[in-house]
Amino acid sequence: MAAPVAAATAASTTSGAGGAALYAAAIAVAGGCIGAAIAIAYTGSAALAAMSGTGPRSLARAMVVVGLAEGIAIYGLIIAIILIGKA
């Protein structure tokens, strides 16, 4: 009977730092996704404008830029995984 009590006591003493890491991970993912959404909105509209003016040849170049903007969300996810691993 003492083992569950000891485990619950240990979990309650470390939940403060773990909770802060989870909040930080959530902020990292949310910030990364919002930043990526804004970047994709601007680059996507510029890509469509460029494609309508010069044709589909410029679409490949524009999609590379949109892919780079998507990397912002992936960076936020990687930071969140690191933070959750530390919790």
C-alpha positions in Angstrom: 0.0 0.0 0.0 2.9 2.3 0.5 4.2 2.1 -3.1 1.1 3.9 -4.6 1.2 6.6 -2.0 4.9 7.2 -2.7 4.3 7.3 -6.4 1.5 9.8 -6.0 3.7 12.0 -3.7 6.5 11.9 -6.2 4.1 12.8 -9.1 2.6 15.7 -7.2 6.0 17.2 -6.4 7.2 17.2 -10.0 4.0 18.3 -11.6 4.8 22.0 -11.4 7.8 21.8 -13.7 6.1 19.3 -16.0 3.1 21.5 -16.2 5.1 24.5 -17.2 6.9 22.5 -19.9 3.5 21.4 -21.3 2.3 25.0 -21.4 5.5 26.1 -23.1 5.1 23.2 -25.6 1.6 24.4 -26.4 2.7 27.9 -26.9 5.5 26.8 -29.2 3.1 24.8 -31.4 0.5 27.5 -31.4 3.0 30.2 -32.2 4.6 28.1 -34.9 1.3 27.3 -36.5 0.1 30.9 -36.4 3.4 32.2 -37.9 3.2 29.5 -40.6 -0.4 30.4 -41.4 0.5 34.1 -41.8 3.5 33.3 -44.0 1.6 30.8 -46.2 -1.2 33.3 -46.6 1.2 35.9 -48.0 3.3 33.6 -50.1 0.4 31.6 -51.4 -1.4 34.7 -52.6 1.8 36.0 -54.2 2.3 32.6 -55.8 -1.1 32.7 -57.4 -0.6 36.2 -58.6 2.7 35.3 -60.1 1.3 32.2 -61.8 -1.6 34.1 -63.3 0.8 36.6 -64.8 3.7 34.4 -66.1 2.1 30.9 -66.3 2.7 27.6 -64.5 6.4 27.7 -64.8 6.7 30.1 -61.9 4.5 27.8 -59.8 7.4 25.5 -58.9 9.5 28.4 -57.6 6.5 29.7 -55.6 5.8 26.3 -54.1 9.4 26.1 -52.8 8.8 29.4 -50.9 5.5 28.1 -49.5 7.3 24.9 -48.4 9.9 27.0 -46.6 7.1 28.9 -44.8 5.6 25.5 -43.7 8.9 24.7 -42.1 8.1 27.3 -39.4 5.3 25.0 -38.0 7.6 22.0 -38.1 10.2 24.0 -36.0 7.5 24.7 -33.4 6.6 21.0 -33.3 10.2 20.0 -32.8 10.6 22.5 -29.9 7.4 21.1 -28.4 8.7 17.5 -28.6 12.0 18.6 -26.9 10.1 20.4 -24.1 7.8 17.4 -23.5 10.8 15.1 -23.4 12.3 17.3 -20.6 9.0 17.3 -18.6 
